[in-house]
Amino acid sequence: MLQLWFFSKNQDSYDRSHEKLLCRSEKVIYRLFKQLSHKPLDRSPDVPRRAVTVQPPRSNIKFEGIVGHSTPLLEVLDQVKLVATTNVTVLILGESGTGKEKIAYNVHLLSSRKSKPFITINCAAMPADLIESELFGHEKGAFTGANERRIGKLEAANGGTVFLDEIGELPLESQVKLLRFLQEKHFERIGSSKTINVDIRIIAATNRNLEKEVGEGRFRLDLFYRLNVYPVTLPPLRERGEDILILAKHFIEKTATALGRKIIPEFSARVLRQLSEYQWPGNIRELEHLMERTLIKTQGQIIDSVELPTATSGKSFSSTEADASKTLQQVETEHILSVLKRCNGRVNGTGGAAEILGMPPSTLNSKMKKLGIKRTSSYGN
Ligand SMILES: Nc1ncnc2c1ncn2[C@@H]1O[C@H](COP(=O)(O)OP(=O)(O)OP(=O)(O)O)[C@@H](O)[C@H]1O
């Protein structure tokens, strides 16, 4: 940010002589930034003339479906802008629901591959024995049940981008096969000896700490190096400040439009405070689902209550100080247990714990495993 200040003994003299200087300086800066960014600056008449604040534009690029303008988000978008036009493998890291898939899609859209396919492979949703067929395809009769030829996703994405979501969940035996493809850039369909060459860009994402996974023998170091060429870490929602309320409003408006509601309700001051202070363990997905539920339940013009999970919302706000002594793992465990209790232990489906927490059931299951939470129907009842 560049600020220019002009001082003058009296108002008239300022207005007449410095105005000229100001305009000239402004023009020079304006031309400079225009050259740098190819984007015109906002020269709205509302900007006070005496202190001219010229904000260098962070980006003149449009990001598809990305709402928010907090500094942590803008920093991520700057990185996305830099890497998108290259062919480099991107590893997107961040908690569940922070928008990793959205960012991956934007990398694709900003690349020269944008008119070619963008194909997502959810590594957590696939059993180990199916992954090879999913990735590479198979010939008819290659194994029992292979009744016809199937084109794998890597082949279908030729020319475009493959997004390997939840890569940290990929079974070890599948990691070897993926690594081989990443090194050689070609493969054979199962049951065929014909080599298929493809030109694809790989983007991978995970909510796991892959270095820790490598250390504990669950993720191959060589595959980690292959994927970790350009890491981009998404901030959790609780660290995105003003974006929480911007996103909340966005989701209320989006849901209202989808439901054909004419009145878009406003948040009460209390709700604004609750939304800002809540920790959002399920990040944007949790906020999105909460806003959908809230709008459905709101008939008037004011949203004066939101049903945040009891572990935090039921307490007075000052009690959050007591929680500061707990580790994130303890808070996460307690929060998941309290949601599971509310759902009678049900993880999947509408109103299940995964939906409430704003994450896919597979992610919740692996989180529970990691935190040592057993599946039962009577949590604390
Ligand atoms: N910046 C954003 N603006 C608006 N909506 C967003 C933004 N980021 C994410 N979302 C929405 O939040 C939800 C979760 O996003 P996404 O699936 O990309 O997260 P994720 O990090 O890939 O989650 P997971 O790790 O569970 O796969 C989606 O509905 C997505 O549309």
The ligand as a Gaussian input file, in Angstrom:
#p B3LYP/6-31G(d) Opt

LIG

0 1
 N      -14.216000     -19.735000      -0.659000
 C      -15.396000     -20.358000      -0.752000
 N      -16.495000     -19.673000      -1.070000
 C      -17.706000     -20.274000      -1.111000
 N      -17.909000     -21.575000      -0.869000
 C      -16.845000     -22.315000      -0.571000
 C      -15.523000     -21.762000      -0.510000
 N      -14.668000     -22.752000      -0.201000
 C      -15.410000     -23.858000      -0.062000
 N      -16.702000     -23.602000      -0.285000
 C      -17.810000     -24.572000      -0.174000
 O      -17.579000     -25.324000       1.021000
 C      -17.848000     -26.708000       0.829000
 C      -16.592000     -27.513000       1.105000
 O      -15.615000     -27.203000       0.109000
 P      -14.653000     -28.333000      -0.501000
 O      -15.408000     -29.597000      -0.790000
 O      -13.898000     -27.715000      -1.613000
 O      -13.738000     -28.559000       0.794000
 P      -12.596000     -29.655000       1.016000
 O      -11.519000     -28.966000       1.789000
 O      -12.220000     -30.257000      -0.307000
 O      -13.327000     -30.710000       1.934000
 P      -12.874000     -32.271000       2.264000
 O      -11.499000     -32.219000       2.858000
 O      -13.885000     -32.706000       3.266000
 O      -12.948000     -33.001000       0.964000
 C      -18.330000     -26.840000      -0.610000
 O      -19.751000     -26.836000      -0.622000
 C      -17.797000     -25.605000      -1.299000
 O      -18.628000     -25.205000      -2.357000

